[in-house]
Amino acid sequence: PPILFDPNLSGAESLHLIMLVTATEVAHQWFGNLVTPAWWDDVWLSDSISHFLSYKLLDD
């Protein structure tokens, strides 16, 4: 059984949102947990890169 997406109940917009959130969280795991900024002032950078990479991944 489908866990996140059921094509009989959801459309392409739901699938795109699920893929975007999943890609963002994978990028957050790497940038947020494995490559942590030195100080809180730099957190915006890891968040921005995570969002950029998630959109780039879905665009390709």
N, CA, C, O and CB atoms as a CASP TS submission, in Angstrom:
PFRMAT TS
TARGET T0000
AUTHOR 0000-0000-0000
METHOD Language model
MODEL 1
PARENT N/A
ATOM      1  N   PRO     1       0.830  -1.206   0.000  1.00  0.00           N
ATOM      2  CA  PRO     1       0.000   0.000   0.000  1.00  0.00           C
ATOM      3  C   PRO     1       0.865   1.258   0.000  1.00  0.00           C
ATOM      4  O   PRO     1       1.913   1.292   0.645  1.00  0.00           O
ATOM      5  CB  PRO     1      -0.939   0.005   1.217  1.00  0.00           C
ATOM      6  N   PRO     2       0.436   2.281  -0.713  1.00  0.00           N
ATOM      7  CA  PRO     2       1.216   3.523  -0.754  1.00  0.00           C
ATOM      8  C   PRO     2       1.230   4.213   0.609  1.00  0.00           C
ATOM      9  O   PRO     2       0.220   4.264   1.311  1.00  0.00           O
ATOM     10  CB  PRO     2       0.647   4.476  -1.817  1.00  0.00           C
ATOM     11  N   ILE     3       2.377   4.730   0.957  1.00  0.00           N
ATOM     12  CA  ILE     3       2.516   5.393   2.252  1.00  0.00           C
ATOM     13  C   ILE     3       2.276   6.889   2.127  1.00  0.00           C
ATOM     14  O   ILE     3       1.511   7.460   2.904  1.00  0.00           O
ATOM     15  CB  ILE     3       3.902   5.131   2.843  1.00  0.00           C
ATOM     16  N   LEU     4       2.916   7.526   1.164  1.00  0.00           N
ATOM     17  CA  LEU     4       2.811   8.973   1.028  1.00  0.00           C
ATOM     18  C   LEU     4       1.893   9.418  -0.102  1.00  0.00           C
ATOM     19  O   LEU     4       1.291  10.489  -0.020  1.00  0.00           O
ATOM     20  CB  LEU     4       4.166   9.551   0.814  1.00  0.00           C
ATOM     21  N   PHE     5       1.778   8.629  -1.136  1.00  0.00           N
ATOM     22  CA  PHE     5       1.051   9.070  -2.327  1.00  0.00           C
ATOM     23  C   PHE     5       0.212   7.943  -2.894  1.00  0.00           C
ATOM     24  O   PHE     5       0.716   6.850  -3.151  1.00  0.00           O
ATOM     25  CB  PHE     5       2.019   9.588  -3.389  1.00  0.00           C
ATOM     26  N   ASP     6      -1.051   8.208  -3.086  1.00  0.00           N
ATOM     27  CA  ASP     6      -1.954   7.265  -3.738  1.00  0.00           C
ATOM     28  C   ASP     6      -2.474   7.933  -5.004  1.00  0.00           C
ATOM     29  O   ASP     6      -3.238   8.894  -4.911  1.00  0.00           O
ATOM     30  CB  ASP     6      -3.137   6.837  -2.785  1.00  0.00           C
ATOM     31  N   PRO     7      -2.087   7.457  -6.182  1.00  0.00           N
ATOM     32  CA  PRO     7      -2.495   8.113  -7.428  1.00  0.00           C
ATOM     33  C   PRO     7      -4.007   8.133  -7.638  1.00  0.00           C
ATOM     34  O   PRO     7      -4.513   8.937  -8.421  1.00  0.00           O
ATOM     35  CB  PRO     7      -1.843   7.427  -8.595  1.00  0.00           C
ATOM     36  N   ASN     8      -4.724   7.262  -6.950  1.00  0.00           N
ATOM     37  CA  ASN     8      -6.183   7.253  -7.075  1.00  0.00           C
ATOM     38  C   ASN     8      -6.840   8.369  -6.263  1.00  0.00           C
ATOM     39  O   ASN     8      -7.971   8.763  -6.544  1.00  0.00           O
ATOM     40  CB  ASN     8      -6.733   5.905  -6.633  1.00  0.00           C
ATOM     41  N   LEU     9      -6.128   8.876  -5.255  1.00  0.00           N
ATOM     42  CA  LEU     9      -6.706   9.893  -4.373  1.00  0.00           C
ATOM     43  C   LEU     9      -6.065  11.263  -4.527  1.00  0.00           C
ATOM     44  O   LEU     9      -6.692  12.272  -4.207  1.00  0.00           O
ATOM     45  CB  LEU     9      -6.586   9.453  -2.947  1.00  0.00           C
ATOM     46  N   SER    10      -4.839  11.318  -5.007  1.00  0.00           N
ATOM     47  CA  SER    10      -4.100  12.579  -5.065  1.00  0.00           C
ATOM     48  C   SER    10      -3.662  12.872  -6.490  1.00  0.00           C
ATOM     49  O   SER    10      -3.566  11.973  -7.326  1.00  0.00           O
ATOM     50  CB  SER    10      -2.879  12.538  -4.131  1.00  0.00           C
ATOM     51  N   GLY    11      -3.400  14.144  -6.750  1.00  0.00           N
ATOM     52  CA  GLY    11      -2.983  14.552  -8.083  1.00  0.00           C
ATOM     53  C   GLY    11      -1.503  14.848  -8.172  1.00  0.00           C
ATOM     54  O   GLY    11      -0.732  14.559  -7.257  1.00  0.00           O
ATOM     55  N   ALA    12      -1.124  15.433  -9.298  1.00  0.00           N
ATOM     56  CA  ALA    12       0.282  15.743  -9.563  1.00  0.00           C
ATOM     57  C   ALA    12       0.817  16.794  -8.602  1.00  0.00           C
ATOM     58  O   ALA    12       1.995  16.763  -8.246  1.00  0.00           O
ATOM     59  CB  ALA    12       0.456  16.221 -10.999  1.00  0.00           C
ATOM     60  N   GLU    13      -0.033  17.727  -8.175  1.00  0.00           N
ATOM     61  CA  GLU    13       0.414  18.763  -7.241  1.00  0.00           C
ATOM     62  C   GLU    13       0.819  18.157  -5.902  1.00  0.00           C
ATOM     63  O   GLU    13       1.813  18.575  -5.308  1.00  0.00           O
ATOM     64  CB  GLU    13      -0.688  19.807  -7.032  1.00  0.00           C
ATOM     65  N   SER    14       0.066  17.191  -5.429  1.00  0.00           N
ATOM     66  CA  SER    14       0.415  16.512  -4.179  1.00  0.00           C
ATOM     67  C   SER    14       1.722  15.745  -4.312  1.00  0.00           C
ATOM     68  O   SER    14       2.553  15.760  -3.403  1.00  0.00           O
ATOM     69  CB  SER    14      -0.706  15.561  -3.758  1.00  0.00           C
ATOM     70  N   LEU    15       1.902  15.077  -5.442  1.00  0.00           N
ATOM     71  CA  LEU    15       3.143  14.339  -5.676  1.00  0.00           C
ATOM     72  C   LEU    15       4.336  15.287  -5.694  1.00  0.00           C
ATOM     73  O   LEU    15       5.379  14.984  -5.115  1.00  0.00           O
ATOM     74  CB  LEU    15       3.066  13.557  -6.997  1.00  0.00           C
ATOM     75  N   HIS    16       4.189  16.427  -6.352  1.00  0.00           N
ATOM     76  CA  HIS    16       5.277  17.407  -6.406  1.00  0.00           C
ATOM     77  C   HIS    16       5.613  17.920  -5.003  1.00  0.00           C
ATOM     78  O   HIS    16       6.789  18.054  -4.663  1.00  0.00           O
ATOM     79  CB  HIS    16       4.896  18.587  -7.328  1.00  0.00           C
ATOM     80  N   LEU    17       4.605  18.203  -4.196  1.00  0.00           N
ATOM     81  CA  LEU    17       4.841  18.687  -2.833  1.00  0.00           C
ATOM     82  C   LEU    17       5.546  17.629  -1.988  1.00  0.00           C
ATOM     83  O   LEU    17       6.454  17.956  -1.223  1.00  0.00           O
ATOM     84  CB  LEU    17       3.516  19.091  -2.172  1.00  0.00           C
ATOM     85  N   ILE    18       5.144  16.383  -2.115  1.00  0.00           N
ATOM     86  CA  ILE    18       5.790  15.293  -1.373  1.00  0.00           C
ATOM     87  C   ILE    18       7.255  15.171  -1.777  1.00  0.00           C
ATOM     88  O   ILE    18       8.128  15.015  -0.924  1.00  0.00           O
ATOM     89  CB  ILE    18       5.056  13.953  -1.617  1.00  0.00           C
ATOM     90  N   MET    19       7.520  15.241  -3.077  1.00  0.00           N
ATOM     91  CA  MET    19       8.904  15.144  -3.556  1.00  0.00           C
ATOM     92  C   MET    19       9.732  16.338  -3.086  1.00  0.00           C
ATOM     93  O   MET    19      10.898  16.175  -2.728  1.00  0.00           O
ATOM     94  CB  MET    19       8.937  15.054  -5.091  1.00  0.00           C
ATOM     95  N   LEU    20       9.146  17.534  -3.083  1.00  0.00           N
ATOM     96  CA  LEU    20       9.864  18.729  -2.644  1.00  0.00           C
ATOM     97  C   LEU    20      10.210  18.654  -1.162  1.00  0.00           C
ATOM     98  O   LEU    20      11.342  18.950  -0.777  1.00  0.00           O
ATOM     99  CB  LEU    20       9.033  19.979  -2.923  1.00  0.00           C
ATOM    100  N   VAL    21       9.265  18.269  -0.340  1.00  0.00           N
ATOM    101  CA  VAL    21       9.515  18.164   1.102  1.00  0.00           C
ATOM    102  C   VAL    21      10.552  17.083   1.385  1.00  0.00           C
ATOM    103  O   VAL    21      11.429  17.276   2.227  1.00  0.00           O
ATOM    104  CB  VAL    21       8.205  17.858   1.863  1.00  0.00           C
ATOM    105  N   THR    22      10.466  15.954   0.696  1.00  0.00           N
ATOM    106  CA  THR    22      11.432  14.874   0.896  1.00  0.00           C
ATOM    107  C   THR    22      12.837  15.310   0.498  1.00  0.00           C
ATOM    108  O   THR    22      13.793  15.059   1.230  1.00  0.00           O
ATOM    109  CB  THR    22      11.021  13.638   0.095  1.00  0.00           C
ATOM    110  N   ALA    23      12.968  15.958  -0.652  1.00  0.00           N
ATOM    111  CA  ALA    23      14.285  16.429  -1.103  1.00  0.00           C
ATOM    112  C   ALA    23      14.847  17.481  -0.154  1.00  0.00           C
ATOM    113  O   ALA    23      16.045  17.485   0.129  1.00  0.00           O
ATOM    114  CB  ALA    23      14.192  17.003  -2.524  1.00  0.00           C
ATOM    115  N   THR    24      13.991  18.372   0.337  1.00  0.00           N
ATOM    116  CA  THR    24      14.444  19.406   1.274  1.00  0.00           C
ATOM    117  C   THR    24      14.939  18.782   2.569  1.00  0.00           C
ATOM    118  O   THR    24      15.967  19.198   3.104  1.00  0.00           O
ATOM    119  CB  THR    24      13.313  20.402   1.569  1.00  0.00           C
ATOM    120  N   GLU    25      14.230  17.801   3.073  1.00  0.00           N
ATOM    121  CA  GLU    25      14.627  17.180   4.340  1.00  0.00           C
ATOM    122  C   GLU    25      15.907  16.361   4.201  1.00  0.00           C
ATOM    123  O   GLU    25      16.705  16.306   5.136  1.00  0.00           O
ATOM    124  CB  GLU    25      13.505  16.294   4.861  1.00  0.00           C
ATOM    125  N   VAL    26      16.112  15.730   3.061  1.00  0.00           N
ATOM    126  CA  VAL    26      17.378  15.013   2.838  1.00  0.00           C
ATOM    127  C   VAL    26      18.536  16.004   2.805  1.00  0.00           C
ATOM    128  O   VAL    26      19.591  15.750   3.386  1.00  0.00           O
ATOM    129  CB  VAL    26      17.330  14.196   1.515  1.00  0.00           C
ATOM    130  N   ALA    27      18.339  17.130   2.128  1.00  0.00           N
ATOM    131  CA  ALA    27      19.380  18.162   2.099  1.00  0.00           C
ATOM    132  C   ALA    27      19.600  18.750   3.483  1.00  0.00           C
ATOM    133  O   ALA    27      20.737  19.030   3.860  1.00  0.00           O
ATOM    134  CB  ALA    27      19.011  19.273   1.110  1.00  0.00           C
ATOM    135  N   HIS    28      18.526  18.942   4.246  1.00  0.00           N
ATOM    136  CA  HIS    28      18.656  19.443   5.622  1.00  0.00           C
ATOM    137  C   HIS    28      19.439  18.463   6.485  1.00  0.00           C
ATOM    138  O   HIS    28      20.220  18.874   7.344  1.00  0.00           O
ATOM    139  CB  HIS    28      17.269  19.694   6.239  1.00  0.00           C
ATOM    140  N   GLN    29      19.233  17.175   6.259  1.00  0.00           N
ATOM    141  CA  GLN    29      19.958  16.185   7.055  1.00  0.00           C
ATOM    142  C   GLN    29      21.456  16.330   6.840  1.00  0.00           C
ATOM    143  O   GLN    29      22.236  16.258   7.790  1.00  0.00           O
ATOM    144  CB  GLN    29      19.502  14.759   6.698  1.00  0.00           C
ATOM    145  N   TRP    30      21.855  16.535   5.595  1.00  0.00           N
ATOM    146  CA  TRP    30      23.282  16.657   5.331  1.00  0.00           C
ATOM    147  C   TRP    30      23.819  17.983   5.835  1.00  0.00           C
ATOM    148  O   TRP    30      24.810  18.017   6.565  1.00  0.00           O
ATOM    149  CB  TRP    30      23.563  16.512   3.843  1.00  0.00           C
ATOM    150  N   PHE    31      23.168  19.083   5.448  1.00  0.00           N
ATOM    151  CA  PHE    31      23.678  20.400   5.830  1.00  0.00           C
ATOM    152  C   PHE    31      23.422  20.709   7.293  1.00  0.00           C
ATOM    153  O   PHE    31      24.238  21.380   7.926  1.00  0.00           O
ATOM    154  CB  PHE    31      23.053  21.473   4.968  1.00  0.00           C
ATOM    155  N   GLY    32      22.319  20.244   7.847  1.00  0.00           N
ATOM    156  CA  GLY    32      21.981  20.586   9.219  1.00  0.00           C
ATOM    157  C   GLY    32      22.617  19.685  10.248  1.00  0.00           C
ATOM    158  O   GLY    32      22.918  20.130  11.356  1.00  0.00           O
ATOM    159  N   ASN    33      22.827  18.434   9.912  1.00  0.00           N
ATOM    160  CA  ASN    33      23.319  17.486  10.905  1.00  0.00           C
ATOM    161  C   ASN    33      24.777  17.098  10.698  1.00  0.00           C
ATOM    162  O   ASN    33      25.510  16.908  11.668  1.00  0.00           O
ATOM    163  CB  ASN    33      22.471  16.254  10.886  1.00  0.00           C
ATOM    164  N   LEU    34      25.196  16.979   9.468  1.00  0.00           N
ATOM    165  CA  LEU    34      26.557  16.524   9.203  1.00  0.00           C
ATOM    166  C   LEU    34      27.531  17.670   8.988  1.00  0.00           C
ATOM    167  O   LEU    34      28.704  17.567   9.348  1.00  0.00           O
ATOM    168  CB  LEU    34      26.570  15.626   8.002  1.00  0.00           C
ATOM    169  N   VAL    35      27.052  18.763   8.401  1.00  0.00           N
ATOM    170  CA  VAL    35      27.898  19.928   8.154  1.00  0.00           C
ATOM    171  C   VAL    35      27.232  21.109   8.858  1.00  0.00           C
ATOM    172  O   VAL    35      26.582  21.936   8.219  1.00  0.00           O
ATOM    173  CB  VAL    35      28.092  20.203   6.598  1.00  0.00           C
ATOM    174  N   THR    36      27.397  21.179  10.159  1.00  0.00           N
ATOM    175  CA  THR    36      26.735  22.197  10.963  1.00  0.00           C
ATOM    176  C   THR    36      27.500  23.511  10.904  1.00  0.00           C
ATOM    177  O   THR    36      28.729  23.518  10.982  1.00  0.00           O
ATOM    178  CB  THR    36      26.594  21.729  12.412  1.00  0.00           C
ATOM    179  N   PRO    37      26.773  24.638  10.766  1.00  0.00           N
ATOM    180  CA  PRO    37      27.449  25.946  10.791  1.00  0.00           C
ATOM    181  C   PRO    37      28.147  26.186  12.127  1.00  0.00           C
ATOM    182  O   PRO    37      27.750  25.647  13.160  1.00  0.00           O
ATOM    183  CB  PRO    37      26.441  27.075  10.520  1.00  0.00           C
ATOM    184  N   ALA    38      29.181  26.996  12.082  1.00  0.00           N
ATOM    185  CA  ALA    38      29.961  27.270  13.287  1.00  0.00           C
ATOM    186  C   ALA    38      29.173  28.093  14.305  1.00  0.00           C
ATOM    187  O   ALA    38      29.395  27.964  15.509  1.00  0.00           O
ATOM    188  CB  ALA    38      31.246  27.996  12.922  1.00  0.00           C
ATOM    189  N   TRP    39      28.258  28.935  13.833  1.00  0.00           N
ATOM    190  CA  TRP    39      27.505  29.790  14.738  1.00  0.00           C
ATOM    191  C   TRP    39      26.097  29.982  14.191  1.00  0.00           C
ATOM    192  O   TRP    39      25.859  29.768  13.003  1.00  0.00           O
ATOM    193  CB  TRP    39      28.213  31.155  14.929  1.00  0.00           C
ATOM    194  N   TRP    40      25.164  30.383  15.045  1.00  0.00           N
ATOM    195  CA  TRP    40      23.769  30.547  14.653  1.00  0.00           C
ATOM    196  C   TRP    40      23.583  31.600  13.565  1.00  0.00           C
ATOM    197  O   TRP    40      22.604  31.552  12.821  1.00  0.00           O
ATOM    198  CB  TRP    40      22.941  30.913  15.858  1.00  0.00           C
ATOM    199  N   ASP    41      24.494  32.529  13.467  1.00  0.00           N
ATOM    200  CA  ASP    41      24.388  33.560  12.430  1.00  0.00           C
ATOM    201  C   ASP    41      24.491  32.969  11.025  1.00  0.00           C
ATOM    202  O   ASP    41      24.081  33.607  10.055  1.00  0.00           O
ATOM    203  CB  ASP    41      25.474  34.614  12.626  1.00  0.00           C
ATOM    204  N   ASP    42      25.024  31.780  10.909  1.00  0.00           N
ATOM    205  CA  ASP    42      25.230  31.153   9.604  1.00  0.00           C
ATOM    206  C   ASP    42      24.185  30.090   9.260  1.00  0.00           C
ATOM    207  O   ASP    42      24.294  29.422   8.233  1.00  0.00           O
ATOM    208  CB  ASP    42      26.594  30.536   9.557  1.00  0.00           C
ATOM    209  N   VAL    43      23.182  29.935  10.110  1.00  0.00           N
ATOM    210  CA  VAL    43      22.166  28.909   9.867  1.00  0.00           C
ATOM    211  C   VAL    43      21.389  29.192   8.586  1.00  0.00           C
ATOM    212  O   VAL    43      20.992  28.260   7.886  1.00  0.00           O
ATOM    213  CB  VAL    43      21.203  28.822  11.052  1.00  0.00           C
ATOM    214  N   TRP    44      21.172  30.453   8.275  1.00  0.00           N
ATOM    215  CA  TRP    44      20.433  30.812   7.054  1.00  0.00           C
ATOM    216  C   TRP    44      21.111  30.226   5.819  1.00  0.00           C
ATOM    217  O   TRP    44      20.444  29.868   4.848  1.00  0.00           O
ATOM    218  CB  TRP    44      20.321  32.347   6.918  1.00  0.00           C
ATOM    219  N   LEU    45      22.433  30.131   5.861  1.00  0.00           N
ATOM    220  CA  LEU    45      23.166  29.628   4.705  1.00  0.00           C
ATOM    221  C   LEU    45      22.861  28.152   4.455  1.00  0.00           C
ATOM    222  O   LEU    45      22.603  27.757   3.318  1.00  0.00           O
ATOM    223  CB  LEU    45      24.668  29.826   4.904  1.00  0.00           C
ATOM    224  N   SER    46      22.889  27.345   5.501  1.00  0.00           N
ATOM    225  CA  SER    46      22.600  25.920   5.313  1.00  0.00           C
ATOM    226  C   SER    46      21.142  25.711   4.909  1.00  0.00           C
ATOM    227  O   SER    46      20.839  24.821   4.114  1.00  0.00           O
ATOM    228  CB  SER    46      22.912  25.131   6.601  1.00  0.00           C
ATOM    229  N   ASP    47      20.244  26.522   5.449  1.00  0.00           N
ATOM    230  CA  ASP    47      18.835  26.413   5.077  1.00  0.00           C
ATOM    231  C   ASP    47      18.623  26.814   3.619  1.00  0.00           C
ATOM    232  O   ASP    47      17.864  26.171   2.894  1.00  0.00           O
ATOM    233  CB  ASP    47      17.971  27.285   5.996  1.00  0.00           C
ATOM    234  N   SER    48      19.292  27.872   3.202  1.00  0.00           N
ATOM    235  CA  SER    48      19.171  28.337   1.814  1.00  0.00           C
ATOM    236  C   SER    48      19.727  27.314   0.833  1.00  0.00           C
ATOM    237  O   SER    48      19.119  27.048  -0.204  1.00  0.00           O
ATOM    238  CB  SER    48      19.895  29.675   1.635  1.00  0.00           C
ATOM    239  N   ILE    49      20.864  26.748   1.154  1.00  0.00           N
ATOM    240  CA  ILE    49      21.466  25.746   0.270  1.00  0.00           C
ATOM    241  C   ILE    49      20.588  24.501   0.202  1.00  0.00           C
ATOM    242  O   ILE    49      20.450  23.899  -0.863  1.00  0.00           O
ATOM    243  CB  ILE    49      22.885  25.373   0.756  1.00  0.00           C
ATOM    244  N   SER    50      19.997  24.115   1.318  1.00  0.00           N
ATOM    245  CA  SER    50      19.100  22.958   1.325  1.00  0.00           C
ATOM    246  C   SER    50      17.905  23.181   0.413  1.00  0.00           C
ATOM    247  O   SER    50      17.534  22.299  -0.362  1.00  0.00           O
ATOM    248  CB  SER    50      18.622  22.663   2.743  1.00  0.00           C
ATOM    249  N   HIS    51      17.307  24.357   0.505  1.00  0.00           N
ATOM    250  CA  HIS    51      16.160  24.655  -0.357  1.00  0.00           C
ATOM    251  C   HIS    51      16.580  24.740  -1.826  1.00  0.00           C
ATOM    252  O   HIS    51      15.874  24.250  -2.707  1.00  0.00           O
ATOM    253  CB  HIS    51      15.494  25.973   0.079  1.00  0.00           C
ATOM    254  N   PHE    52      17.713  25.354  -2.081  1.00  0.00           N
ATOM    255  CA  PHE    52      18.200  25.449  -3.461  1.00  0.00           C
ATOM    256  C   PHE    52      18.415  24.062  -4.063  1.00  0.00           C
ATOM    257  O   PHE    52      17.986  23.790  -5.185  1.00  0.00           O
ATOM    258  CB  PHE    52      19.508  26.256  -3.514  1.00  0.00           C
ATOM    259  N   LEU    53      19.080  23.191  -3.312  1.00  0.00           N
ATOM    260  CA  LEU    53      19.359  21.851  -3.826  1.00  0.00           C
ATOM    261  C   LEU    53      18.087  21.036  -4.028  1.00  0.00           C
ATOM    262  O   LEU    53      18.005  20.239  -4.962  1.00  0.00           O
ATOM    263  CB  LEU    53      20.293  21.117  -2.884  1.00  0.00           C
ATOM    264  N   SER    54      17.108  21.224  -3.174  1.00  0.00           N
ATOM    265  CA  SER    54      15.865  20.478  -3.350  1.00  0.00           C
ATOM    266  C   SER    54      15.142  20.915  -4.621  1.00  0.00           C
ATOM    267  O   SER    54      14.616  20.072  -5.348  1.00  0.00           O
ATOM    268  CB  SER    54      14.952  20.664  -2.133  1.00  0.00           C
ATOM    269  N   TYR    55      15.106  22.223  -4.902  1.00  0.00           N
ATOM    270  CA  TYR    55      14.489  22.686  -6.144  1.00  0.00           C
ATOM    271  C   TYR    55      15.312  22.256  -7.358  1.00  0.00           C
ATOM    272  O   TYR    55      14.751  21.901  -8.395  1.00  0.00           O
ATOM    273  CB  TYR    55      14.333  24.213  -6.127  1.00  0.00           C
ATOM    274  N   LYS    56      16.625  22.286  -7.232  1.00  0.00           N
ATOM    275  CA  LYS    56      17.504  21.862  -8.327  1.00  0.00           C
ATOM    276  C   LYS    56      17.296  20.373  -8.625  1.00  0.00           C
ATOM    277  O   LYS    56      17.251  19.970  -9.787  1.00  0.00           O
ATOM    278  CB  LYS    56      18.992  22.140  -7.974  1.00  0.00           C
ATOM    279  N   LEU    57      17.174  19.579  -7.591  1.00  0.00           N
ATOM    280  CA  LEU    57      16.948  18.144  -7.759  1.00  0.00           C
ATOM    281  C   LEU    57      15.638  17.877  -8.492  1.00  0.00           C
ATOM    282  O   LEU    57      15.586  17.031  -9.385  1.00  0.00           O
ATOM    283  CB  LEU    57      16.941  17.441  -6.398  1.00  0.00           C
ATOM    284  N   LEU    58      14.589  18.588  -8.120  1.00  0.00           N
ATOM    285  CA  LEU    58      13.297  18.367  -8.760  1.00  0.00           C
ATOM    286  C   LEU    58      13.249  18.934 -10.172  1.00  0.00           C
ATOM    287  O   LEU    58      12.479  18.459 -11.007  1.00  0.00           O
ATOM    288  CB  LEU    58      12.195  18.980  -7.927  1.00  0.00           C
ATOM    289  N   ASP    59      14.064  19.942 -10.442  1.00  0.00           N
ATOM    290  CA  ASP    59      14.090  20.538 -11.772  1.00  0.00           C
ATOM    291  C   ASP    59      14.760  19.612 -12.781  1.00  0.00           C
ATOM    292  O   ASP    59      14.384  19.592 -13.953  1.00  0.00           O
ATOM    293  CB  ASP    59      14.810  21.882 -11.735  1.00  0.00           C
ATOM    294  N   ASP    60      15.750  18.846 -12.330  1.00  0.00           N
ATOM    295  CA  ASP    60      16.478  17.928 -13.223  1.00  0.00           C
ATOM    296  C   ASP    60      15.716  16.676 -13.375  1.00  0.00           C
ATOM    297  O   ASP    60      16.152  15.770 -14.085  1.00  0.00           O
ATOM    298  CB  ASP    60      17.873  17.621 -12.709  1.00  0.00           C
TER
END
